[in-house]
Amino acid sequence: MRAKEDHHRFHHKVNMYITKKLFNNPTAYIILLLLSYALGYLSSPKPHTPPPPSRPRAGAGAGAGAATATSNSTIQLPPSLLDNFRVTTRCAADSVPPQLVRQTIIDRIFNGTSPYVNFPPPHISHLLRRRRIKGWGSYGAVFGNLIDKVRPRVIIEVGSFLGASALHMANLTRQLGLDSQILCIDDFRGWPGFRDKFKDIPMVNGNVLLYFQFLQNVIYQNAIDSVLPVPFSSGSALTKLCEWGVVGDLIEIDAGHDFNSAWADINRAWRILRPGGVIFGHDYFTAADNRGVRRAVNLFAKINGLKVQIDGQHWVIHSAVNA
Ligand SMILES: C[S@@+](CC[C@H](N)C(=O)[O-])C[C@H]1O[C@@H](n2cnc3c(N)ncnc32)[C@H](O)[C@@H]1O
């Protein structure tokens, strides 16, 4: 017992001696500080690395963004890259039944009153033409082919301009006796400089009247019961439709044709595609070659293991084929 106490006393004395020496010596003190910092850093828990997002599924409530897929046809990306595709939007768990989609949009966007009521307003009417339509590839065979096949109750068009393709689809669904709603997402601003070629579309205080001419075209073609504008940017509109549970059986992408616009639109639209539905778009073959729409479509398909089909100038992805 006595020997043990002597042993402890001896160790205590040695420790006190070393500590005293160290604190009197600035270099040793700094080395000690650095050593404890390094030891603390190495033993601390590593920063949390979030798991990769889940694979996108068709339909509202679908997981967002791209995934590391397991099939041979898909590419593997490190989680740090996949983080770029993460979105925070929560989509509705249940989708709005097709017969309620029109009223949902009228209630949510137009405060319960159809945009065609009391149209045109007196200060605008003299500026509009009875019909002024112009589109690009708006009457391609792809529209008939897909409508025939999908028989869509809800069509969502991203990029409508003066309504050429939307009104063509309205005609096709009518001919087939389908009760379809066509939602036309467009900010109705065109693009900077577009009036160089469309001088006849008037401007009031710098506000180009595309939206009013679109409504006028729909009225002229007697399609107000099947065509509704959604006059917002594609990003905010697609995000809201997802939150509200508005999904499409057929979705056409034809807004911004640069890579980033097409990429964002395709990813957002995919989340509101009803399972078994079809997403398609124009300008797969353009002067932009593989830098615009085609690059976005191919990258989206590659990451998600989807097959792209071609119909004229259009790209087509059938979710059912890829299910
Ligand atoms: C090529 S036109 C659409 C043509 C139409 N699909 C047709 O064939 O008749 C492109 C349209 O996309 C719209 N647009 C472009 N970028 C947009 C965005 N980020 N949000 C909403 N609309 C956009 C423009 O206002 C323009 O009307």
The ligand as a Tripos MOL2 file, in Angstrom:
@<TRIPOS>MOLECULE
LIG
   27    29     1     0     0
SMALL
NO_CHARGES

@<TRIPOS>ATOM
      1 C1        -41.2950   27.9050  -79.9830 C.3       1 LIG1
      2 S1        -42.5010   28.7810  -79.1340 S.3       1 LIG1
      3 C2        -43.7810   27.5780  -78.9010 C.3       1 LIG1
      4 C3        -44.4580   27.2050  -80.1810 C.3       1 LIG1
      5 C4        -45.6870   26.3560  -80.0010 C.3       1 LIG1
      6 N1        -45.4210   25.1280  -79.2940 N.3       1 LIG1
      7 C5        -46.2200   26.0150  -81.3660 C.2       1 LIG1
      8 O1        -45.7160   25.0660  -81.9900 O.co2     1 LIG1
      9 O2        -47.1250   26.6910  -81.8280 O.co2     1 LIG1
     10 C6        -41.7910   28.9620  -77.5660 C.3       1 LIG1
     11 C7        -42.6670   29.6230  -76.5100 C.3       1 LIG1
     12 O3        -42.0870   29.3440  -75.2520 O.3       1 LIG1
     13 C8        -42.2680   30.4540  -74.4180 C.3       1 LIG1
     14 N2        -41.2350   30.3840  -73.3830 N.ar      1 LIG1
     15 C9        -39.8900   30.3770  -73.5410 C.ar      1 LIG1
     16 N3        -39.2750   30.2420  -72.3770 N.ar      1 LIG1
     17 C10       -40.2450   30.1630  -71.4380 C.ar      1 LIG1
     18 C11       -40.2300   30.0090  -70.0280 C.ar      1 LIG1
     19 N4        -39.1210   29.8820  -69.3350 N.pl3     1 LIG1
     20 N5        -41.4140   29.9800  -69.3840 N.ar      1 LIG1
     21 C12       -42.5820   30.0860  -70.0930 C.ar      1 LIG1
     22 N6        -42.6380   30.2140  -71.4150 N.ar      1 LIG1
     23 C13       -41.4910   30.2580  -72.0770 C.ar      1 LIG1
     24 C14       -42.1900   31.6660  -75.3090 C.3       1 LIG1
     25 O4        -42.9240   32.7360  -74.7650 O.3       1 LIG1
     26 C15       -42.7810   31.1350  -76.6040 C.3       1 LIG1
     27 O5        -44.1340   31.4910  -76.6880 O.3       1 LIG1
@<TRIPOS>BOND
     1     1     2 1
     2     2     3 1
     3     2    10 1
     4     3     4 1
     5     4     5 1
     6     5     6 1
     7     5     7 1
     8     7     8 2
     9     7     9 1
    10    10    11 1
    11    11    12 1
    12    11    26 1
    13    12    13 1
    14    13    14 1
    15    13    24 1
    16    14    15 ar
    17    14    23 ar
    18    15    16 ar
    19    16    17 ar
    20    17    18 ar
    21    17    23 ar
    22    18    19 1
    23    18    20 ar
    24    20    21 ar
    25    21    22 ar
    26    22    23 ar
    27    24    25 1
    28    24    26 1
    29    26    27 1
@<TRIPOS>SUBSTRUCTURE
     1 LIG1         1 GROUP 0 **** ****
